[in-house]
């Protein structure tokens, strides 16, 4: 495909590699071409400098190159940026940043409050309906502390089901308790594959019964814990059911 720019320069794009070949036969990445044509140097930040140095964008589609560079151009990812692009593209951004050869950019990129958790969990399960419901649920939560507790709890419950056990609340309330509880021993690498529709229905119903039974409990903390778990799972279930 040929593109005529305002500088009367003809370039050819290799659609498989996103490489630019100019009229002199010289090759450069599409990312560099965009920067030069815009008259700006968008690599004045550490994440893009690192990615450009390693040719990380060269195997992406032209649309993903443009969008990912814009998002990473200030070394900061906001919730608004993630919500403005298609969910499937957020998943591709996650996969791009999770690649071993690109992993160092995570030393440079900062996130707006819960934006990091939104991005890092979009490929949690094989069920993309669950992934999108999780993305929306995290986006609706108040702060990263609440999100971290929920993600720990959700991951624990899913692994309980995968292990043939019954899902149960952990009653862990603080980040330090989460770290002390052996969080690193919970399987987090592979995409989870369970019947999330049945899981959400059954576990939400179980939490509702536990909540009702704990109303008269002497220990008010028990009721409070069940209430927190029930409310967030109820919201996750509603977000899941909204999706076709």
Secondary structure as the mmCIF struct_conf table of DSSP 4:
data_model
#
loop_
_struct_conf.conf_type_id
_struct_conf.id
_struct_conf.beg_label_comp_id
_struct_conf.beg_label_asym_id
_struct_conf.beg_label_seq_id
_struct_conf.end_label_comp_id
_struct_conf.end_label_asym_id
_struct_conf.end_label_seq_id
STRN STRN1 UNK A 2 UNK A 4
TURN_TY1_P TURN_TY1_P1 UNK A 6 UNK A 7
STRN STRN2 UNK A 10 UNK A 14
TURN_TY1_P TURN_TY1_P2 UNK A 15 UNK A 18
STRN STRN3 UNK A 19 UNK A 22
TURN_TY1_P TURN_TY1_P3 UNK A 23 UNK A 24
BEND BEND1 UNK A 25 UNK A 25
STRN STRN4 UNK A 27 UNK A 29
HELX_RH_AL_P HELX_RH_AL_P1 UNK A 30 UNK A 37
TURN_TY1_P TURN_TY1_P4 UNK A 38 UNK A 39
BEND BEND2 UNK A 40 UNK A 40
TURN_TY1_P TURN_TY1_P5 UNK A 42 UNK A 43
BEND BEND3 UNK A 45 UNK A 45
HELX_RH_AL_P HELX_RH_AL_P2 UNK A 46 UNK A 53
TURN_TY1_P TURN_TY1_P6 UNK A 54 UNK A 59
BEND BEND4 UNK A 60 UNK A 60
HELX_RH_AL_P HELX_RH_AL_P3 UNK A 62 UNK A 72
TURN_TY1_P TURN_TY1_P7 UNK A 73 UNK A 75
STRN STRN5 UNK A 76 UNK A 77
HELX_RH_AL_P HELX_RH_AL_P4 UNK A 79 UNK A 84
BEND BEND5 UNK A 85 UNK A 85
HELX_RH_AL_P HELX_RH_AL_P5 UNK A 87 UNK A 98
BEND BEND6 UNK A 99 UNK A 99
HELX_RH_3T_P HELX_RH_3T_P1 UNK A 100 UNK A 107
TURN_TY1_P TURN_TY1_P8 UNK A 108 UNK A 108
STRN STRN6 UNK A 110 UNK A 111
TURN_TY1_P TURN_TY1_P9 UNK A 113 UNK A 114
HELX_RH_AL_P HELX_RH_AL_P6 UNK A 115 UNK A 120
TURN_TY1_P TURN_TY1_P10 UNK A 121 UNK A 123
BEND BEND7 UNK A 124 UNK A 124
STRN STRN7 UNK A 125 UNK A 125
BEND BEND8 UNK A 126 UNK A 126
HELX_RH_AL_P HELX_RH_AL_P7 UNK A 128 UNK A 140
BEND BEND9 UNK A 141 UNK A 142
HELX_RH_AL_P HELX_RH_AL_P8 UNK A 144 UNK A 162
TURN_TY1_P TURN_TY1_P11 UNK A 163 UNK A 164
HELX_LH_PP_P HELX_LH_PP_P1 UNK A 165 UNK A 167
BEND BEND10 UNK A 174 UNK A 174
HELX_RH_AL_P HELX_RH_AL_P9 UNK A 175 UNK A 180
TURN_TY1_P TURN_TY1_P12 UNK A 181 UNK A 182
HELX_RH_3T_P HELX_RH_3T_P2 UNK A 183 UNK A 185
BEND BEND11 UNK A 186 UNK A 186
BEND BEND12 UNK A 189 UNK A 190
HELX_LH_PP_P HELX_LH_PP_P2 UNK A 191 UNK A 191
STRN STRN8 UNK A 192 UNK A 192
BEND BEND13 UNK A 194 UNK A 194
HELX_RH_AL_P HELX_RH_AL_P10 UNK A 196 UNK A 213
TURN_TY1_P TURN_TY1_P13 UNK A 214 UNK A 216
BEND BEND14 UNK A 218 UNK A 218
HELX_RH_AL_P HELX_RH_AL_P11 UNK A 220 UNK A 242
#
